[in-house]
Amino acid sequence: CVSGIILLVAHTFQSAPAKQKATTDMASQMKTTRSVAVIGGGITGLAAAHHIRELDDSCNVVVYESSDSLGGVLQTMSVDGYLIERSADMFTTRDSSAIDLCQRLGFEEQLIGTNKQHRRPLIVRDGQLYPMPTGWSMLVPGSIGSVMKSPLLGFGGRIRVLLERFVKSRQSTEDESLADFARRRFGKQGYQRIIQPLIGGIYTADPEKLSMKATLEVYRELERKHGSLWRSRKRRQPRDVSSDKSSGARYDMFLTPEAGMQSLVKCIADSLPEGSIRLNSPVQSLESIAGNRWKVCSGDSVMEYDGVIVTLGASAAAEVMKTFDSEMSGLLGSIPLAGAAILAVGIDRSQIKHPLDAFGIIVPQMEDRPLIAISLSSVKFAGRAPDGKVLLRVFVGGATQPHVLEWDDETIKQRAWEQVCELLEVTGEPELMELFRWDGKMPQYHLRHVELVDQIQNLSDRHSSFELAGNAYRGVGIPACVESGETAAQRIFDSF
Ligand SMILES: Cc1cc2nc3c(=O)[nH]c(=O)nc-3n(C[C@H](O)[C@H](O)[C@H](O)COP(=O)(O)OP(=O)(O)OC[C@H]3O[C@@H](n4cnc5c(N)ncnc54)[C@H](O)[C@@H]3O)c2cc1C
């Protein structure tokens, strides 16, 4: 911490024992109020702060947020009747942490699911759009018929996908990349034409580097257990098998706040006591002091706390940690980051020739287009566009096309718009275009990520009443962030 600053001390408060009851054991009368600083006001930080208060409603929690608003990347805009998410537009209930939090907040009623129709992505092949084979869910294929009929694959490619059930299973738990796993199980075409665009679109990652162990371990477990992913599908209970016409991600498990992600952020923030949030308060450094306590330095203010939870992205966390643990800071700084940009487009339905009978369009890398995906937001969720209008969100950049993010805003808008016009057969001009850039906001879980995180955890464990949480470690999705924040809160509580 810099010298010459005002020292504000949030002392551990101990109420005096009642003098008139001198015979009572003093210790039992003393109530200890703890104080915890949460660094970062994104969903992870808010979930952590909320959970600390659930565990101990007398705890003094202070959330430090560097910007002038809460939510981190979760931001919602309302423009001319469009409801636009600037980043995440849903969370899954597959991992229950986010929905559990919503239930505890009484926010469940505010959530809506995806529309029941058109639950599938279209995939680009040679400039044409084709549906993903029916029933294909993530890395588990659907029916034999749907694969055999799919124009996405050539004849040899289809046969190779069907032969997956006879490919010897790999029993080793050694990590491997998504690309290696998918090619090994489904062959080159199945990987390039279906799995790469589907999973690459979700993680905005380079599949040659993406760690299966850190992201999709459940599919390796299915392989080990059933010998094949096709067979794992057959052996699961009938209710687990997709019986409808959907494909792609588990759209039946997607939820979103009707009024946008920002309303969830506000709900969590409102649950915290007044004075818990410090906006425009970037934390520069932390210092461990006597009595297992912490000094948090933000601008001219220095406060002391009994515990600290750092919920920043990897590079911001590395920066804050530099002075008190350079080794941990170095490891945090080594987590690779990618960026992405989203172009939100509002347009009249009559300008689009395509039937819009899908939730989105995903683009294989081999198509060589400056485009990762187009999300048909107003097809996916109700209330995203005025009647007769359509809201699209066009994703560009990611780990495989970093050069696109070097273009200026106008170039990105123009090139992305050209793609929309070509693929969806659009005429005329859009009535709304907004570009959101998310440079370096996507942590990349490369091979050995799990080991790297274990190493970071070991270093973090050396500091008492100190926790790291957020999307850099054990999951990037909102539920994983909530779980990570809540786990950190529990560990801090247990350390007191
Ligand atoms: C474009 C995009 C689309 C996504 N889509 C989805 C999706 O559809 N579904 C899903 O589940 N997940 C999605 N994700 C992932 C998910 O939204 C994020 O992983 C999650 O919201 C991250 O939350 P966080 O609180 O960990 O980090 P952040 O949201 O990054 O919050 C960190 C906060 O810390 C603040 N901060 C930074 N430095 C300091 C400092 N020194 N002192 C104090 N404060 C500081 C920042 O201003 C920020 O508010 C998406 C992410 C992106 C970028």
The ligand as an SDF file (V2000), in Angstrom:
LIG
                    3D

 53 58  0  0  0  0  0  0  0  0999 V2000
  -19.3760  -12.4040  -24.2620 C   0  0  0  0  0  0  0  0  0  0  0  0
  -19.6580  -13.3930  -23.1600 C   0  0  0  0  0  0  0  0  0  0  0  0
  -20.7620  -14.2310  -23.2590 C   0  0  0  0  0  0  0  0  0  0  0  0
  -21.0350  -15.1360  -22.2340 C   0  0  0  0  0  0  0  0  0  0  0  0
  -22.1510  -15.9200  -22.3180 N   0  0  0  0  0  0  0  0  0  0  0  0
  -22.4850  -16.7060  -21.2730 C   0  0  0  0  0  0  0  0  0  0  0  0
  -23.7430  -17.3590  -21.2450 C   0  0  0  0  0  0  0  0  0  0  0  0
  -24.5660  -17.2020  -22.1460 O   0  0  0  0  0  0  0  0  0  0  0  0
  -24.0360  -18.1360  -20.1610 N   0  0  0  0  0  0  0  0  0  0  0  0
  -23.1650  -18.2840  -19.1180 C   0  0  0  0  0  0  0  0  0  0  0  0
  -23.4740  -19.0140  -18.1600 O   0  0  0  0  0  0  0  0  0  0  0  0
  -21.9760  -17.6410  -19.1040 N   0  0  0  0  0  0  0  0  0  0  0  0
  -21.6310  -16.8510  -20.1420 C   0  0  0  0  0  0  0  0  0  0  0  0
  -20.4650  -16.1540  -20.1170 N   0  0  0  0  0  0  0  0  0  0  0  0
  -19.5610  -16.3360  -18.9730 C   0  0  0  0  0  0  0  0  0  0  0  0
  -20.0280  -15.5890  -17.7270 C   0  0  0  0  0  0  0  0  0  0  0  0
  -20.8890  -14.5400  -18.0740 O   0  0  0  0  0  0  0  0  0  0  0  0
  -18.8210  -15.0230  -16.9850 C   0  0  0  0  0  0  0  0  0  0  0  0
  -17.8470  -16.0310  -16.7910 O   0  0  0  0  0  0  0  0  0  0  0  0
  -19.2130  -14.4740  -15.6180 C   0  0  0  0  0  0  0  0  0  0  0  0
  -20.2760  -13.5530  -15.7240 O   0  0  0  0  0  0  0  0  0  0  0  0
  -17.9890  -13.8340  -14.9830 C   0  0  0  0  0  0  0  0  0  0  0  0
  -18.3630  -13.2640  -13.7480 O   0  0  0  0  0  0  0  0  0  0  0  0
  -17.2540  -12.8120  -12.7080 P   0  0  0  0  0  0  0  0  0  0  0  0
  -17.9370  -12.1120  -11.6100 O   0  0  0  0  0  0  0  0  0  0  0  0
  -16.3930  -13.9610  -12.3440 O   0  0  0  0  0  0  0  0  0  0  0  0
  -16.2970  -11.8280  -13.5180 O   0  0  0  0  0  0  0  0  0  0  0  0
  -16.6140  -10.4040  -14.1480 P   0  0  0  0  0  0  0  0  0  0  0  0
  -17.9820  -10.3560  -14.6760 O   0  0  0  0  0  0  0  0  0  0  0  0
  -15.4850  -10.1220  -15.0790 O   0  0  0  0  0  0  0  0  0  0  0  0
  -16.5550   -9.4220  -12.9060 O   0  0  0  0  0  0  0  0  0  0  0  0
  -15.3480   -8.9910  -12.3390 C   0  0  0  0  0  0  0  0  0  0  0  0
  -15.5920   -7.5950  -11.7840 C   0  0  0  0  0  0  0  0  0  0  0  0
  -14.3990   -7.1470  -11.1510 O   0  0  0  0  0  0  0  0  0  0  0  0
  -14.2210   -5.7650  -11.4510 C   0  0  0  0  0  0  0  0  0  0  0  0
  -12.8050   -5.4550  -11.2630 N   0  0  0  0  0  0  0  0  0  0  0  0
  -11.7620   -5.6890  -12.1070 C   0  0  0  0  0  0  0  0  0  0  0  0
  -10.6030   -5.2930  -11.5370 N   0  0  0  0  0  0  0  0  0  0  0  0
  -10.9160   -4.8130  -10.3050 C   0  0  0  0  0  0  0  0  0  0  0  0
  -10.1520   -4.2870   -9.2270 C   0  0  0  0  0  0  0  0  0  0  0  0
   -8.8210   -4.1740   -9.3010 N   0  0  0  0  0  0  0  0  0  0  0  0
  -10.8010   -3.8950   -8.1060 N   0  0  0  0  0  0  0  0  0  0  0  0
  -12.1610   -4.0070   -7.9940 C   0  0  0  0  0  0  0  0  0  0  0  0
  -12.9270   -4.5030   -8.9980 N   0  0  0  0  0  0  0  0  0  0  0  0
  -12.3140   -4.9110  -10.1240 C   0  0  0  0  0  0  0  0  0  0  0  0
  -14.7100   -5.6400  -12.8760 C   0  0  0  0  0  0  0  0  0  0  0  0
  -15.0500   -4.3050  -13.1750 O   0  0  0  0  0  0  0  0  0  0  0  0
  -15.9060   -6.5630  -12.8630 C   0  0  0  0  0  0  0  0  0  0  0  0
  -17.0870   -5.8820  -12.5110 O   0  0  0  0  0  0  0  0  0  0  0  0
  -20.1720  -15.2230  -21.1150 C   0  0  0  0  0  0  0  0  0  0  0  0
  -19.0680  -14.3750  -21.0230 C   0  0  0  0  0  0  0  0  0  0  0  0
  -18.8160  -13.4600  -22.0210 C   0  0  0  0  0  0  0  0  0  0  0  0
  -17.6390  -12.5180  -21.8780 C   0  0  0  0  0  0  0  0  0  0  0  0
  1  2  1  0
  2  3  1  0
  2 52  2  0
  3  4  2  0
  4  5  1  0
  4 50  1  0
  5  6  2  0
  6  7  1  0
  6 13  1  0
  7  8  2  0
  7  9  1  0
  9 10  1  0
 10 11  2  0
 10 12  1  0
 12 13  2  0
 13 14  1  0
 14 15  1  0
 14 50  1  0
 15 16  1  0
 16 17  1  0
 16 18  1  0
 18 19  1  0
 18 20  1  0
 20 21  1  0
 20 22  1  0
 22 23  1  0
 23 24  1  0
 24 25  2  0
 24 26  1  0
 24 27  1  0
 27 28  1  0
 28 29  2  0
 28 30  1  0
 28 31  1  0
 31 32  1  0
 32 33  1  0
 33 34  1  0
 33 48  1  0
 34 35  1  0
 35 36  1  0
 35 46  1  0
 36 37  1  0
 36 45  1  0
 37 38  2  0
 38 39  1  0
 39 40  1  0
 39 45  2  0
 40 41  1  0
 40 42  2  0
 42 43  1  0
 43 44  2  0
 44 45  1  0
 46 47  1  0
 46 48  1  0
 48 49  1  0
 50 51  2  0
 51 52  1  0
 52 53  1  0
M  END
$$$$
